[in-house]
Each structure stands twice: as structure tokens, then as C-alpha cells.
Amino acid sequence: MASVPERSFLSRITRRKTVEQVQEETRTSELKRTLGPWNLVFLGIGCIIGAGIFVRTGNAAALHAGPAVLISYAIAGIICAFAGLCYAELASTLPVSGSAYTYSYATIGEFCAWIMGALLLLEYGLAASVVAVGWSGYMVSLLGDLGIHIPAALTGPAGHHLQKDGVDVLVNGAPVVFAFNLPAFLVCAALAVLLCIGVSESAKFNNAIVAIKVTVLVAFILVGGFIILKNLPAYTHNWQPFIPEPTGKDGEFGWSGILRAASIVFFAYIGFEAVSTAGQEAKDPGKDMPFGIIGSLVACTLIYILVSIVMTLIVPYQSLNVPDPVAVAVDAFGPQWGWFAKTIKIGAIIGLTSVILVLMYGQTRIFYTMARDGLLPRVFSRVHPKFRTPWINTLLVGIIVALAAGFFDINSLGDMTSVGTLAAFAVVCLSVIWLRRTHPEIPRGYRVPF
């Protein structure tokens, strides 16, 4: 008799949701189908373009790849494209909210799905916290330019010291210790309220933000390209050598540095899979989901490479190891472009806002799907009667993300984010293979080539 509960437990944790069940959820979903193909492209771009291009590019170039950081972006883009193609096939085959969580439930089983849900909290929820911390840095800097100063203790992670150029800032002989990152907390709370009001309203807000953000970056590319081409010989020395000689330490310049930089800027592409969480709110998921995923990846790779070219030509790559490398590059345009530098800073703040919005949106839809499946309390699948959004779980996600952004530093949050991302990518690629073998007959809006 003792073996019966054991078999029952084993069958429970390996129980799979059938493809038919997943497709039935699509047909019976309470969520409103308001997102067209271009909404999904903007959703992807809104999430991808953010902390990566505005912050991480400078670090990758200055410490690892030099001007060859644009090769690093190309390598990372190709790697993400392979994962993106797998996401596109699964999103068109199983068009429901939940992303890698749903895919693992339909392939490996319930226990793995629950673990994946927890890992996706690291990817989406804590990634939103990472970006909120970056948003806070830009906002505090911009407010300082305008003469508005938030108390220093309320602008950083608890227990850390305020530093300038790597050295503690002293006030009355003592270092300034952060207590809480108030701006990061407030932006997360405000965006959680917006998501409660409605996804179509959030999508319109996101479209406007993405348009502004892309316009700022395109303006940077065009103005910087014009200045460089006008006097090309004055700038070509910044690309000599294009691939700096390796220092002897692994990952510092040379081809090992390019690959190390690719691993850093790889996370600048996190976000394209957020499109797959919108499966139940896409108008025609079979066609729109692949278009949204692949379209946003291609657009962002092109923008990243062009921005990297302008940045590393306009200033020496060694000067880019700063939190705001794009602003450093704009400053090199000349004093007559001072207004443009402020515009870039505002654009960064706007851009990071949209990233937080999309990441939090993705997390709420994963919790919604888990609650419908019974792996989280049912209350998290409750839809607001007026706004038709999962408002209770949206508020919970908002609180978790806001508190993490308020108390933790960006490096700790970033390390936790990478764990969830890599696990999700691996499960999705395996899920494509499993579904091809076990359900070759089901219609697919898109198929991964080869």
C-alpha cells in the first residue's frame, strides 16, 4: 500500500498539459484580444531596447571588445535569433499566456512547469527591478541638472555607499550610506497601477514610448554619422586597432574579449520572448506572434550595431566605461549639441520606463496562467470586471518588483536575472524538438527552418 502514494506523487509531478488543453485555453480565454502584429513588434522593441544599449554597451567596449563590440552585438543577435525562432514556433503553436512556463508544462511536466514559473520570476520580475535601478540613476542625474535634489540616502540600494569615480563620497567625514532607492520603487508602483487599468491602454502608452525612444536613437545615429562622415580622417584613429591586442587576461580584448562582450550584451536582447506572453491577447497569434518576435529582434540588432559604430568612432572606447555611454558620445559632438545630450538622457529615462512596463506585463501573465492551472492560488487568475486584467496578481508583482528595486543593488539583481533567462531559453529549444516528435500533425503558424 505504501507504494501507491509514491506512484500518485510521481504521476502528479510528471503530469503534462495536453496540446489540446492549451489550445482550448486559447479559445476560452477571458483576456481581451487587442494586440495586432505591430503592437507585438513594439512590445518586443520596448522591452529589448533599454538598459543594454543605454548602459551595458560602454562597459563591454571599454573593458572587453573595444570598437569590435559591434561584432559582439552581431554574435549575440545571431544566438538570440536561434532561440527567437524556437519561441516563434511555439508561440504560433501554443498561443497562450505563460511563455516558457506553458511550453514546459506541455512537454516535460507539471513539476518542471512550477520550477520554470519560479525561474521566470527571476527573468521577468527581477529584470524589471534591474532596469528600474538604472532608470533611477538617469532620473536622479536629470533632476540634479534641473536643480532638484533627492536626499542621497534615498537613491540607492540599502547598505551600499554613495561613490564617485569608485571612491566613497564623504559628508562630515563619514561615507553616505543608502537606505532605500525611492525613485526605483515609485516607478514600479506607478507602472503596476497602469497595468491594472488595462493592457490596451498600456500598449498605447508603450507604443508612444517606443516611438520616442527609437526616434532618439535614430537621431543619435544620423547626427553622429553626419559629423563623422563630414570629417572622417579625424575619427578613424579611434578604430585603430579595431580589435585591440589582448592583455593576457581571459576576456580582455582580442577574440576572447569579443566573445566575453557578446555574453554581456547578450542580455541586452532579453525581452523578445516577452512577446510570447501575449499569446491570449494577440488578434491572430498564429501569424502575429512570429512577426512580433522576429521583427523586434531584427530591428533591435540593426539599431544596436549602428549605435555601436557611432559611439566607438566618435570617442575613444576607453572613455565609455560609464553608466551613460550614449550621453558621453553626444557630449563629443561639440558644445553646440548640449541640448541634444539632455534629450538623450530624457530618451534613456523614457526608454527604460517602457522596458519595466513590458517585463512586469510578462510576469503578470505568467502568474495568471499558473493560477489558472492550479499551481498558484486561484485568486491570482481573478480578472477585474471592468478593466479585464488580472489585477490582484498585477499588484503583487508590482510590490515584489518595487521592493527588490528599492533594496537590492543592480549587480545582484542582474546575476539572478541571468539564471532564469538561460533556463527559459534551454527549455523552449527542447520543447520545439519534443513537440515535433510527439505532435507532428498539429498546425503551426510558423516552423523553425532546418
N, C-alpha and C positions, 0 to 999 in steps of 0.2 A: 504493500500500500504506500510505502514511503516514496516509491519511485514515481507515483502519479503526479504529485505536486511539482516534482522536478521537471517532468515532461511538459506539464502545463506551463511552467515558468519559461522553459526553453522555447515552446511554441509561441508564447506571448512575445518574447523579445525578438524573435525572428519573423514574426508575422509581417506580411507585406500588404500594402495597399495596392489593389489591382489597378491596372491601367484604366479599366472600365470605370472604377470608382473615381479615379482622378478626373476623367473626362466628364462624368456625371456631375461632379462638384462644379465644373466649369459651366454646365448648363443650368444649374440650380443656384448659382451664386447670388447673394443679396447685394453685392457691390455693384455700383453703377458703372456701365461701360462708357467712358467719356474720352479715352485716350486714343488718338489716331497715330499713324506712323511717325509724323514729325514731332508730336508730343513726346513719343518714346525716344527719338533721337536727341531731343533737347534734354529729356530726363537723364540720358546717358552722359551727354556732354556736360550737363550741370553738375554731375557727380564726379566725372573724371577730371575736368579742368578745375584745379583748386590748389590745395597745399603743394602738390607735386611741382607744378610749373612756377608758382609764386615763391616757393621756399626751397625745395629739395634740389632743383637744378643747379643752383650756385654751389652747394656743398659737394655734389657729385663731380662738378667740373673742377673746382679748386683743389680738392683732396685726392681725386682718383683718376679722372679721364682727361682733364684739360679740354681743349677745343673738340676733342673726339667724343665728347659727351653726346653729340648728335648721333654718333654710331650706337652709343649705349641706348638711346631712345628708340632707334630703329630695331635693335635686337629685342628690347623689352616689348615693343609693339608687335613684333612677329610672334613672340612667345604668347602674348596675350591673345593674339588673333586665333591661335590654335584652340585655346580654352574658350574664346568667344564663339567659335564655330560650333563647339560642343554645346555651349549654352543656347545657341540659336536653334539647334535641332531639338533639344529637349523642351525649350520654351514653346516651340511650334507644335510639339507632340503632346506635351502635358501643360497646357496653358492655364495654370493656376497660380495663385499667390504662394510664396514659400521658397522659391528658388531651389538651392541645393538641398534644403531640408526635404521638400516634396520628392525630389528626384531620388534621394537616398531611401526614402520610405517605400517608393515603388520598386526599388531594386534590392537593397541589402537587407532592409527590415526595420522594425519599429525601434529597437534599441539604438541602432545606428542613427536613425532619424532624430531621436531625442538628443543624442550626443551632438549631432550636426546642428540642431537648433541652438544648443549652448555655444558651439563654436561660432555660429553666425552672429550671436550676440557680441562676440569679440570682434568679428569683422565689421558689422554694420554699426552697432551701438557704440563701441569704444572708438571706432574710426571717426564717428561723428564728434566724439569728445576730443580726439586729436585735432581735428580741424577747428573746433571751437576754441581751443587753446591758441592756435595760430591766428584765428580771427581776432581774438582778444589782443594779441601783440600788435597787429596792424591798427586796431581801433584805438588802443591806448596811445600809440605813436601819433596817429592823426589828430586825436583830441589834444595832445600836447602841442602840436603845431598850431592849433586854434586857441591855445591859451587855457584849455580846460584840463585840469589835472586831477585824476582819481588817486586817492591815497595809495601809495606804493604797496602797502601790505595787502591790498585787495586786488592785486593784478597778477598773482602768480600762484603756483602750487604750494600747498601747506608744507611748512618746514624748510623750504628752499630759500636761498639767499638771493637778493637782488644783485645782479652783476652787470658790469660794463667792461667790454673787451676782456672777459674772462676773469676779472678781478672783482671781489666783493665791494659794493658801494657802502661806505660808512657814513652814518649820521650820528653826530655827537660821540664819535669814537667806537660805535657799535655797528655791526652789519644789519642791514634791513632784512627782516625775515618775513616771508609771505605767510599770510594766514588763509587766504581764500582767493580764487580767481573769479571775482564778481562779474566782469563783462562776459566771460565764457558761460557762466551759469545762466545769466539773463537771456543771452541769445538762444540757448537751447530751450529754455522755458517758453519764450515767445513763439518759437517755431513749432513747438508741441501744440500750443493753442491753435495756431494756424492750421495744422494738420487735422485737428479735431473738427474745425469748421467745414472742411471738405476737400477732397482730392482734386476736383476740377478747379476750385479756387486756387489750390496750392500749385497746380500745373500751370495756370495762367501767370501766377506770381513767379514761378520758376522760369517760364519762357521769357519773361521780361528781364529777369536777372541774367540769364544765359546770353541774351541778345546784347546786353550792356557789357558783360564780361568778354565775350568774343570780339565785340567791337573795339574794346580797349586793347586786346592783344593784337588784333589785326592792324590797328593804328600804330602800335609799337613796331610791328614787323615792317609796315610800309614806310613810316618816318625813319626808323633806323636803317632800313635798306636804302632809302634815298640818300641819307647822309653818308653811308658807307660807299655807295657807288659813285657819289659826287667826287670823292677823294680817296679812291680805293688804295693807292700806294701807302697812304698814311695809316692804314689799319691792318694791312696784310701781315705785318710783323707779329701781331697778336696770335697768328696761326702758325708761327714758326718756333718750334716744330708743332705740327698738327697733333701728333701723338707724342707727348713728352716722354723722354727717356725714363725707364723705370728706376726707382730709387734703391731697389734691392729688397724692399719690404713688399710682401704679398699684397696686391690690390692697390699699390701706389704707382699709377701711371703705367705706360706700356699697355699691352693687350690684357694683362691681368687687371689693370686699373679700369679698362673699358668694361670688362665683364663685372667687376665689382660695382662700378657706377650703374650698370644695367640692373643689377639686383636692387640698387637703391631706387632708381627711377621707375622700376617695375611697379612699385606701389603707387606711383603717380597715375597708373592706369586703373587702379581699383575703382570700381564704380560702374563699369559697363554691365556687370552682372546684376546691378540694381534694376535694370530694365526688366529682367526676368521675374522680379517680384510683382510686377504689374499685370501679370497674365490675366487675372479676372476682371481687370478694368480696361483692357485693350479692346477696341472695337472689332478688330479682325486679327486675333492673336496668331493664327497660322501664318499670315503674311507680315503683319506689323512687327512682331517680336524680333524675327531675324533682321528685318530692316533697321529697327532701333538699335540692336546690339552692334551689328557690323558697321552701320553708318556712323554711330558715335565713336567707335574705335578708329576708323579710318580718318575721320575729321580731326580727332584729337592728336593722332600720331603726326599728321601733317603740320598742325599748329605747333606742337612741341619741337619738331625738328627746325622749323623756321625761326622760332623764338631762340632756340639754342644757337643757331648760326649768327643771328644779330647780336646776341649777348656776348659771345666769345670773340667776335670781331671788334666790337665797339670798345671793350675794355679788356685788359689782361685777365686771364682766367683766375690768376692767384687772388684777385680782389673780390671774387664772387662768394667767398665763404662767409656769407652774412644772411640774416633772416629774410632780407628783402632784395635779392639779387636783381630783379627786374627794375626796381627803383634805382639801384646803383648804376645800371646800364643807362637808364634815362638821364640821370644826372650828367653822364658823359656826353650827352647830346649838345650841351652848352647851356649857359645861363638863360638864353632866350627861351629855352624849353622848360623852365622851372615850373610853370603851370601844369605842364604835361606830367611831371613827376608826381605832383599831388593827385592828378587824375588817375595815374597808375595805382597809387595807394588806395584810393577810393574804389577803383575797379577790383583790387585784390580783396577788399572787405566784402564787396558785393558778391564776388565770385565764391569766396569761402562760405558765405551765407547759403548759397544755393547747394553747395556740397553737403552742409549739415542737414539741410531740408531733405535732400534725396536719401541720404543714409538713414535718417530717422524714419522716413516713409518706408523704406525697405524693411527695417526692423519691425515696425508695427504690423506689416503684412505677414511676416514670418510668424510672429506671435499669434496673429489672427488665425492662420491656418493650423498651427499647433493646437490651439484651443478647440477648434472645430473637430480635430482628430482625437481629442481627449487626452493629449499629452501635457496640456496645461489646463488650469481651471477654466470652466466654460464661460466665466464672466469676461474673459479676455476676448471672446468672439462676439460679445454683445455689440450690436450696431445701433448707433444713435438714431432715434425715429425721425428726426428732422434732417440731420446732416448726412445720414447713411454712411458713417465712418465708424470704425472700431474705437470709440472714444476712450473707453476705460484703459485698454492696453496702450493707447497712444499717450495718455497721461503718465502711465507707469514708465514707458520708455523715456519720455521727456524727463522724468525725475531721475532715473538711473544715469542717463547721458549727462544731464546738467550737474549732478553731484560728482561724477567722475571727472568732468572738465574742471570743476571748481577745486578739487582737492589733489589731483594727480598731475605729474609732470608729463611733457609731451613724449619723452623717450620711453618711459614705462608703458604708456598707452600705446605707442607705436609698436613696441615689441609684442604686446598681447594681440594687437590687430593682425599682425603678420601670421600668427599661428592659425587663426580662423580662416584667413584668406587662402593659404596654401592647402589646408584640409578641404575646403569647399571646392577648389579647383580640381583636386585629385578625385573626389567623389563624383563630380559631374562628368569628367572624362571616362571614368569607369562605368558610369550609368549609361552612357551612349553605347558602349560596347555591349553591355548586358541586354539593353532593350533591342538592339539589332539582332542579337542571337535568339532571344526569347519571344519577341513580338515583331517579326519582320513584316507582318501583314498590316499593322496599323498605319493609317495615313500620316504622313509627315509633311508639314508645310515647307520644311527645309531639310536637306540631308547634307551632312559633312562630306566633302569630296574625298575620294580615295579611301 
